[in-house]
């Protein structure tokens, strides 16, 4: 009877673990669906219950046998997938927090949806105020004075960000995916200034949207459009967001362009090719911002939004130079040389 209960508990746990993995794989392939906080909690609750059942049966078994290490060993074995996953999540989160280089393979993409569900649950517990627009959902903390004036300001902020999304979609020549981007005005799990799939995590701010708000929402817009397998370099990823980090009514790229010219004159600029190597391809750090913003503006002006989006969606680290040649019709060295010429011309036009 005891062995039967151990087998049943193990089977339930195995099925729960498999179900959780399948759920997040389905989320990954559906891509634009935001994992619901309730669904995530139910899945984690079922997994926790089944693991607890396995633990109880292992404890009972170890008390009724002369070989207590056998049921204990099975329990440790049951824990091992979660332990491995925990280590993977912890090391990946730390690497990303420190702006390190990560590999965006299938395991990380599936894990990203698990993390998005956890963040949605945290946001549900911490930030009760939600204002839905056409394309974004503003999520923020409750304040002492929640009168009509504050609600009107929220509606104005949401309308402004909806407009931002429409302008970005028109710039890329792409339809806006169904569903809403979660615009969180407050940190989650120690992160601020992060876009996790359809969740834009920004700083707490009671006023109008600022640089970080537009930047992170721009990430979400193009991520949702690009699909579950896109893998562009951060030179394009951060460049796109940098180029669209202001209100559509107040976009001014001149400071960004002049900043890179200033860096170059001081000897602080680096060849763009260097930002495509393994050390920087998937690393959101330093030069991919200062160089990426002007480079994205250049690509959008020279080739147009639809071609930029095609390169963004189809690029891959193993084939990037060939992708540039195939999509843009130009060799990389020629493209980079032309970019620096363009940068000089834009700077001289300002001066």
C-alpha positions in Angstrom: 0.0 0.0 0.0 2.8 2.3 0.9 4.6 1.6 -2.4 1.4 2.3 -4.2 1.0 5.7 -2.6 4.6 6.5 -3.4 4.1 5.6 -7.1 0.9 7.6 -7.4 2.5 10.6 -5.7 5.5 10.4 -8.0 3.3 10.0 -11.1 1.2 13.1 -10.1 4.4 15.1 -9.5 5.9 14.0 -12.8 2.7 14.9 -14.6 2.5 18.3 -12.9 6.1 19.0 -13.8 5.5 18.0 -17.4 2.4 20.1 -17.5 4.1 23.2 -16.3 6.8 22.8 -18.9 4.2 22.3 -21.7 2.2 25.3 -20.5 5.2 27.6 -20.9 6.3 26.1 -24.2 2.8 26.8 -25.5 3.1 30.4 -24.1 6.4 30.7 -26.0 5.0 29.5 -29.3 1.9 31.8 -28.9 4.4 34.6 -28.0 2.2 37.6 -27.6 0.0 36.2 -24.8 0.9 37.6 -21.4 1.0 34.8 -18.8 -1.8 35.4 -16.4 -1.0 35.8 -12.7 -3.8 33.4 -11.8 -2.6 30.7 -14.2 0.9 31.0 -13.0 -0.2 30.7 -9.4 -2.4 27.7 -10.1 0.4 25.9 -12.0 3.0 26.6 -9.2 0.4 25.6 -6.6 -0.2 22.2 -8.3 3.5 21.6 -8.6 4.1 22.5 -5.0 1.3 20.3 -3.8 2.5 17.3 -5.8 6.1 17.8 -4.6 4.9 18.1 -1.0 3.0 14.8 -1.5 6.1 13.1 -2.7 8.0 14.4 0.3 5.4 13.2 2.7 5.4 9.7 1.2 9.2 9.6 1.2 9.2 10.5 4.9 6.6 7.8 5.6 8.6 5.3 3.6 11.9 6.1 5.3 10.2 5.5 8.7 8.9 2.1 7.7 11.9 0.5 6.1 15.3 -0.7 7.1 16.7 1.2 4.1 15.5 4.7 4.6 18.0 6.1 2.1 15.9 4.5 -0.7 12.8 6.7 -0.4 15.0 9.6 0.6 17.0 9.1 -2.6 13.8 9.1 -4.7 12.8 12.4 -3.1 16.2 14.0 -3.9 15.9 12.7 -7.4 12.4 14.3 -7.7 13.9 17.6 -6.4 16.8 17.6 -8.9 14.9 19.1 -11.9 13.7 22.0 -9.7 17.2 22.5 -8.3 18.8 22.6 -11.7 16.1 25.0 -12.9 16.6 27.2 -9.8 20.3 27.4 -10.4 19.7 28.3 -14.1 17.2 31.0 -13.2 19.4 32.5 -10.5 22.6 32.6 -12.6 20.7 33.9 -15.7 18.9 36.6 -13.7 22.2 37.7 -12.1 24.0 37.8 -15.5 21.2 39.9 -17.0 21.1 42.2 -13.9 24.8 42.8 -14.3 24.4 43.4 -18.1 26.3 40.2 -19.0 26.1 38.1 -22.1 23.4 35.4 -22.3 22.4 32.9 -24.9 18.8 33.2 -26.1 18.1 29.6 -26.9 14.9 27.7 -26.3 15.5 27.1 -22.6 15.8 30.8 -21.9 12.8 31.7 -24.0 10.6 29.2 -22.1 12.1 30.3 -18.8 11.3 33.9 -19.8 7.6 33.1 -19.9 7.8 31.4 -16.5 9.5 34.6 -15.2 6.9 36.8 -16.9 4.2 34.8 -15.1 6.0 35.3 -11.8 6.4 39.0 -12.4 2.7 39.3 -13.4 1.8 37.7 -10.1 4.1 40.1 -8.2 2.6 43.0 -10.0 -0.8 41.8 -9.1 0.1 41.7 -5.4 2.0 45.0 -5.3 0.3 47.3 -7.8 -3.5 47.2 -7.6 -4.2 50.1 -10.0 -4.7 49.2 -13.6 -5.8 51.4 -16.4 -6.4 49.8 -19.8 -5.9 51.5 -23.1 -6.1 50.2 -26.6 -2.6 48.8 -26.7 -1.2 49.2 -23.2 -2.3 48.6 -19.6 -0.9 51.0 -17.0 0.0 49.2 -13.8 1.0 51.2 -10.7 0.8 51.4 -7.0 -2.2 52.9 -5.2 -1.8 56.4 -3.9 -3.3 58.3 -1.0 -5.3 60.6 -3.2 -7.0 58.7 -6.0 -9.5 61.3 -7.1 -10.9 62.1 -10.6 -7.9 64.3 -11.4 -5.5 61.4 -10.9 -7.7 59.1 -13.0 -7.7 61.7 -15.7 -3.9 62.0 -15.7 -3.7 58.2 -15.9 -6.0 58.1 -18.9 -3.9 60.8 -20.5 -0.7 58.9 -19.9 -2.3 55.7 -21.4 -3.5 57.6 -24.4 0.0 59.0 -24.9 1.6 55.5 -24.7 -1.1 54.1 -27.1 0.0 56.8 -29.6 3.6 55.8 -29.1 2.7 52.2 -29.9 0.8 53.2 -33.1 3.7 55.4 -34.3 6.2 52.6 -33.8 4.0 50.1 -35.7 3.5 52.6 -38.5 7.3 53.1 -38.6 7.9 49.4 -39.0 5.0 48.9 -41.4 3.6 46.1 -39.2 0.2 45.5 -37.6 -0.1 45.8 -33.9 -0.5 42.4 -32.3 -3.6 41.7 -30.3 -3.4 42.1 -26.5 -1.9 44.8 -24.3 1.6 45.6 -23.2 1.9 45.7 -19.4 3.4 49.1 -18.6 4.5 48.8 -15.0 5.5 52.0 -13.3 7.5 50.5 -10.5 10.1 47.9 -9.9 9.6 44.2 -9.9 11.9 41.6 -8.2 14.7 44.2 -8.0 14.5 45.1 -11.7 13.7 48.6 -13.1 14.2 49.5 -16.7 13.6 46.0 -18.1 11.4 44.6 -20.8 10.3 41.0 -20.3 8.4 39.9 -23.3 5.1 42.0 -23.1 5.9 43.5 -19.7 7.7 46.9 -19.6 9.1 47.4 -16.1 9.8 51.0 -15.5 10.5 53.2 -12.5 7.8 54.6 -10.2 6.7 57.9 -11.7 3.7 60.0 -11.0 4.2 62.3 -13.9 4.3 62.1 -17.6 6.0 59.3 -19.4 9.8 59.7 -19.7 12.8 58.2 -21.5 12.6 54.8 -19.7 8.9 54.4 -20.2 9.1 55.0 -24.0 12.3 52.9 -24.2 10.9 49.8 -22.5 7.6 49.9 -24.3 9.5 50.2 -27.6 11.2 47.0 -26.7 7.9 45.3 -26.1 6.4 46.5 -29.3 9.0 45.1 -31.6 9.5 42.0 -29.5 5.8 41.1 -29.8 5.9 41.7 -33.6 9.1 39.7 -34.2 7.9 36.3 -33.1 9.2 33.5 -30.9 12.5 32.8 -32.7 14.0 36.2 -33.5 17.6 36.7 -32.3 19.0 40.1 -33.4 22.1 41.6 -31.8 21.7 44.0 -29.0 23.2 46.6 -31.3 19.8 46.5 -33.1 17.7 45.7 -30.0 18.9 48.6 -27.9 19.4 50.8 -30.9 15.8 50.5 -31.8 14.7 51.3 -28.2 17.2 54.2 -28.0 15.9 55.7 -31.2 12.3 55.6 -29.9 12.9 56.7 -26.3 10.9 59.9 -26.5 7.3 60.9 -27.1 6.2 60.8 -30.8 5.4 64.5 -30.3 8.9 65.3 -29.1 11.3 63.1 -30.9 14.8 64.7 -31.3 17.7 62.5 -32.3 20.3 65.3 -32.5 21.7 64.9 -28.9 22.2 61.1 -29.5 24.0 61.7 -32.8 26.2 64.5 -31.3 27.0 62.3 -28.3 28.4 59.6 -30.5 30.4 62.1 -32.5 31.8 63.4 -29.2 32.7 59.9 -28.1 34.5 59.3 -31.5 36.4 62.5 -31.3 37.6 61.5 -27.8 38.6 58.1 -29.0 35.8 56.3 -27.2 33.9 55.0 -30.2 34.4 51.3 -31.2 33.9 49.6 -34.6 30.3 48.4 -34.9 31.7 45.0 -36.0 33.1 44.6 -32.5 29.6 44.8 -31.1 28.5 41.8 -33.1 31.0 39.4 -31.6 30.1 36.9 -28.9 31.1 39.2 -26.1 28.5 41.8 -27.1 25.9 40.1 -29.4 23.4 39.5 -26.6 24.8 41.9 -24.0 22.9 45.1 -23.2 25.8 47.2 -22.1 27.6 50.4 -22.9 28.4 50.9 -26.6 25.3 49.1 -27.8 23.3 52.1 -26.5 25.5 54.9 -27.5 26.3 53.4 -30.9 23.1 51.5 -31.4 20.7 54.4 -31.3 22.3 56.4 -34.1 22.9 53.2 -36.1 19.2 52.3 -35.8 18.2 55.8 -37.0 20.6 55.4 -39.9 19.1 52.0 -40.9 15.6 53.3 -40.6 16.3 56.4 -42.7 18.3 54.6 -45.4 16.4 51.3 -45.8 13.0 52.1 -44.2 11.1 50.6 -41.3 9.9 47.4 -43.1 13.4 46.4 -44.1 14.8 47.2 -40.7 12.1 45.0 -39.1 12.9 42.2 -41.5 16.6 42.3 -40.5 15.6 42.5 -36.8 13.3 39.5 -37.2 15.5 37.3 -39.4 19.0 38.0 -37.9 20.8 35.3 -36.1 24.3 35.3 -34.4 25.6 32.4 -36.6 24.6 34.1 -39.8 24.4 37.8 -39.1 26.8 39.0 -41.8 25.0 36.9 -44.4 21.7 38.2 -43.1 22.8 41.8 -43.7 23.9 41.0 -47.2 20.6 39.1 -48.0 18.2 41.6 -46.4 20.0 44.9 -47.0 21.8 44.0 -50.2 25.2 45.4 -49.0 28.3 44.0 -47.4 28.8 44.8 -43.7 32.1 46.8 -44.2 30.4 49.0 -46.8 27.4 49.5 -44.5 29.5 50.5 -41.5 31.7 52.9 -43.5 28.5 54.6 -44.9 27.1 54.9 -41.4 30.1 56.9 -40.2 29.9 59.1 -43.2 26.1 59.6 -42.5 26.9 60.4 -38.9 29.4 63.2 -39.9 26.9 64.7 -42.3 24.1 64.8 -39.7 26.4 66.3 -37.1 27.7 69.0 -39.6 24.1 69.8 -40.6 23.4 70.6 -36.9 26.6 72.7 -36.4 
